Amino acid sequence: MTTLTLTGSPLWYASRAGGTLALVLLTATVAFGIASGGRAAPRRIGRFEIGLLHRNLSLLTLVFLAVHIVTAVLDPFVHLGWAVSVVPFGASYRPLWLGLGTAALDLLLAVIVTSALRQRLGVRRWKAVHWLAYAAWPLALFHGVGTGTDTRLPLQLWLYAGCLGTVVAAVWWRSAKAGPGRLTGRLLAATAATAVPVVLGAFLATGPLQPGWAQRAAATTILLGGER
């Protein structure tokens, strides 16, 4: 069993907790949206109830995402500015992995803005942008895996595995219930759902699970109280 000693300020712990909960809730939101769409929608539950639950999960995701961002910016360890939360790959601390999280946030913000303007945009345009939420999920997942120095903890690894399994199962469920048509789309969705665990597994084996990952992940060295 891998053990990892974590040291950090309360803000860092709050940021990690907020980010982890946001990922779990985003996973639930995405999986529910996939599994309940089209012909896979449950017949015993009305469309209104499904939409309400999906919206509430999305709002709860944003609440914990806000906690994650605010505590990360306020944490004096890394000196992140507020611009980093909306401009991808602009941080001096782990720019790639923080940038993936910022890109995921920007996609979610695009979904929120277009949802507020849904009547003006029309259903087709709104749905086209709404699909960005699904793209935000793998970005958020790799952001958490690449940024977090607690990635090697067994509990955290199981959590990532659970998130992966949930979304992959939802995609396969939706594909199985989609009917005989749209074969190309179903194959693309199934291939993408299968590729994410493969890529993530290879990344974990060669990156975060290897000694010295924290130093290699950071573009700059910060000497303000130790490694995180």
C-alpha positions, -999 to +999 in steps of 0.1 A: +000+000+000+013+034-009+015+060+018+019+097+013+025+124+040+006+155+032+016+189+046+000+222+038-022+250+051-059+247+058-066+266+025-047+239+006-068+212+022-100+231+016-089+236-021-083+199-025-115+189-008-135+214-029-119+202-061-124+165-053-161+171-044-165+192-076-151+164-097-174+138-081-204+160-086-194+169-122-190+131-128-225+126-115-239+154-136-222+142-168-231+105-162-267+114-154-270+136-184-256+109-207-276+080-192-309+098-191-308+113-226-326+101-257-342+067-256-323+059-224-345+083-204-363+064-176-401+061-183-412+062-146-396+097-141-409+128-159-387+150-180-392+178-156-379+158-127-349+147-147-341+182-158-345+195-123-321+169-108-296+175-136-297+213-130-294+209-092-263+186-096-248+212-119-254+241-095-239+220-066-209+213-088-204+250-093-206+257-056-177+234-047-158+245-078-160+281-065-147+269-031-118+251-049-109+281-069-112+307-042-092+287-016-065+279-042-060+316-051-060+327-015-034+300-005-001+318-002+019+288-011+016+291-049+007+328-053-019+323-080-037+353-093-074+356-101-066+357-138-054+321-137-089+309-129-101+320-163-070+322-185-056+287-192-019+279-190-010+313-175+002+301-141+039+297-132+030+268-109+022+236-127+009+255-157-002+225-178-022+208-151-037+240-137-044+251-173-065+219-179-086+228-149-090+264-161-100+252-196-126+229-180-140+258-160-142+280-191-162+253-209-186+250-180-190+288-179-198+287-216-226+262-209-239+284-181-240+315-201-257+299-231-282+282-208-292+316-195-296+327-232-313+295-243-345+310-256-325+335-278-300+310-291-325+283-300-324+246-290-298+235-317-272+261-308-278+256-271-273+218-274-241+223-294-226+243-266-241+221-239-219+192-253-189+212-240-198+200-205-189+165-215-155+177-228-149+195-195-151+163-175-119+146-188-101+179-186-111+182-149-101+146-143-066+150-157-063+183-139-070+166-106-047+137-113-018+159-125-020+186-100-027+168-068+002+155-047-023+132-030-029+113-062-009+083-050-031+078-020-052+047-024-084+064-015-078+091-042-070+065-068-102+046-060-121+078-063-107+085-098-114+049-108-150+053-096-154+085-116-140+068-147-162+037-142-193+058-137-190+078-169-178+049-190-208+028-178-231+057-186-218+060-222-221+023-228-256+023-214-266+052-236-251+034-267-269+002-259-302+020-255-298+042-286-314+018-310-302+006-344-295+041-359-265+065-355-240+037-356-210+061-363-218+083-333-223+053-310-189+039-321-172+072-316-187+076-281-177+041-271-142+045-284-137+078-266-151+063-234-127+034-236-097+056-246-099+078-215-092+050-189-064+037-211-047+071-215-052+079-178-038+046-167-007+051-189-003+086-176-006+075-139+020+047-145+045+071-161+037+102-142+020+108-108+028+073-094+065+077-101+089+093-075+097+129-082+065+137-101+058+169-081+091+184-092+086+174-128+050+187-129+061+221-118+076+246-142+091+266-113+104+256-079+087+273-050+106+273-017+080+286+007+076+257+031+082+225+012+068+204-016+031+199-023 
